[in-house]
Amino acid sequence: MARPDLGAVERLVREELDAKFSSREAILQNSRKMIQLSAKAIRALHRGDFDDAEELMNEAELLLDETSTELADHPDLNAGFAHDAAKEYAEARLTFALFQGGELPDHHALGVPVASYLNGLGEAVGELRRRLLDQLRTGEVTAAEATFDAMDEVMDLLVGLDYPDGMTGGLRRTTDVARQLIERSRADLATTIVQERLRAELAKESRPSG
């Protein structure tokens, strides 16, 4: 039997795999940059620098668009790192919206998969807790109550989504972590409110009569 000539097969296979490998490297590099930019945006939000945060998120959005184009040609490359990057970007955008008290963009508006969106929303609860603690430290109890209400609303949504983890990207674990943060925040808020009331009563009693 004659030896088969696989030259044409090799050329075809290499052409396809080279293109896929190039896309994979681009997606991986973009994902790393998106995660870094999103983290910097969240730090800017906590500093109150919303303009800087917006600029960083816009940079991440451009990378997200490039990644989405690559994934359209190679959907099998939508690996964990692409999901993580989209999740971090969603977390930054959703934290921005939650801090401002406006309507949240949905996953279509952000251009991310629903699983990445939901996990990003769940992780935004951690950023809200940090904001709540900052507000309590500066005596902004009313603002802290509003922040807690936002956390509670997010939790109401997440706990009602009873779908397999394979569909939601491990949302159950994210929800469990968010629940713990909310309970700790509830206790911190309640303690501060009680302390404020006691302080007010003591101040009232210490005022001279007449």
N, C-alpha and C positions, 0 to 999 in steps of 0.2 A: 504494500500500500504506500502510495506516495506521501511524503511529508506535506502537511497543509501549509500554505502560505498565509500567515496571519498578519502580514504587514499592514494590510488595509484595515483589519480589525483593530490592530494596535493604534494606528493613527486616529481612527474614529474614537476609540476609548480615551486615548490621551487628550484629544481635543475637548471632549466633554468633561473629563475629570480636571483638566487644567482650568477650564472656565469655572467649574464648581469650586475648586480650591481657591481661586482668586476671589470669588464672591465670599467664601467662608472667611478669608483673611480680612476682607473689607468689613464684613459684618462684625467680626470679633474686635477689630480696631475701633469701629464706630461705637460699639457697645461699651467698651471701656471708657471712651471719651464721654458718652452720654451719662454714664454713672457718675463720673467725676463732676461734670457740669451740673447735674441735678443735685448732687450733694452740696456743691458750692451755692447753688440757688437757695436751697433750704437754709443754709447758714446765713445768707443775706437776708432772708425773710425774718429770721429771729433777731437780726440786728435792726430790723425795721427799714432796710434798704430795698424797697420794692422795685425800684427802677433797675438796680443791679441784678436783682433776681430775675426780672423779666428778660433782660438781655441774655443772661446765662441760659434761661429756658428756651429762648428763641434759637440760640446756638445748638442746643440739644435737639430741638425740633428739626432743624436742617439735617442733622445726622440721622434722625429717625426716618425722615423721608428717604434718604439715601438707602438706609437699611431695608425699608419696605420695598424699594425698587429691586434690590438684590434678592429679597425673599420671594418676590413675585416670580422670578425666573427659576429660583431654587427653593421651593417651599419646604423641602426636607431638611434645610439648614436652619430651620427655626428652632434652634437648640436652647438650652438653659440660659446661656449668656445673653441671647437676644431677648428672652422673656424677662430676665432680670433688669436689663437696660430699659425696656419699655415700662416695667414696673416702677423703677426709680424715677423715670421721667413723669409718669402719671402721678406718683406721690408728690413730686415738686409742684406740678400744676394744681393738684387738688388741695395741697396745703396752702398754696397761694389763694385759691378761691375761698377756702374755709377761714383763713385769717381775715379776709376782707368781708366775710359774711354774705357773699353773693351766691348766685345759683351755681351749682357745680356743672362743669362741662361733662357730657357723657363720653363713653369710650370712642364713639364715632368721631366726635369733635376733636378728640386728642389723637386719633389715628393709631390707637393701640388695641391689642386683643382684649377681649372682655376679662380674661383671667388676669392679665397684667394690670388692668384697670382696678379690679376688685382688690387685689393684693396691695396695690399702691394706695388705695383708699384705706384699707385696714392699717397699713403702716403709717399713714398720716395721723392716725390716732396718737401715736407716740409723739409726733411733733406738736399736736394739740396739748398733750400732757405737759410737755416742756413749756409751752406758752402759758398754760394755766399756773404752773409753779412760779414762773416769772411774775405773773400778775398777782399771785398771792404774796410774794415777797415784797412787792411794791405797794401793797395795800389796795389793789384794784379788785375788790371782792366781787362787785357787780359784773365786771368784765370777765372775771374767772368763772362766774356762774354761766354766763353766755357761752364761754368756751366749753364748759362741761356739757351744756345742752347740745352743742354741736357734736361732741364725742358720742353722746348718747344716741343721737339721731343716726350716726354712722353705724353704731352697733345694732340698732334696730333693723337696719337694712341687711347687714352681714349675717346676723343670726337667722334671718328668714330665708336665706339661700341654701337650702339643703340639697346640694348636688354632689356627686362623687368628686373626690379630689382630683381625679384625672381630668375632669372637665374644667376645674377651677384653679388649677395650678397650686394646689395645697392650701386653699383658702381656709380650711378648717383650723390649721395651726395658726395662721395669721389672726383669725378671729379669736382664738383662745388667748393669744398674747394681748390683743386689744382689750379683751374682757378684763384681764388682770389689771391692765393699766387704768381702765375706767374705774374699777373698784377701789384701787389705791387713790385715784384722784377724787372719788366720792368721799373717801375718808378724810383726805387732806382738806377738801373744801368744807366739809361739815365741821371739822376741828377749828378751822379758821373762823367760820361764822360764829361758832359758840364763843370763841375767844374774843371776837369783836363785840359781841353782845355783852359779855361780862365786863369788858373794858369800858364800854359805854355806860353801863349801870354803875360801875365804880366811880367813873368820872362825874356822873350825875349826883351820886351820894356825897362826893367830896366837895361839891360846890357849896359855898356858904348860903344859908337860908336867908330869906328876907332881902 
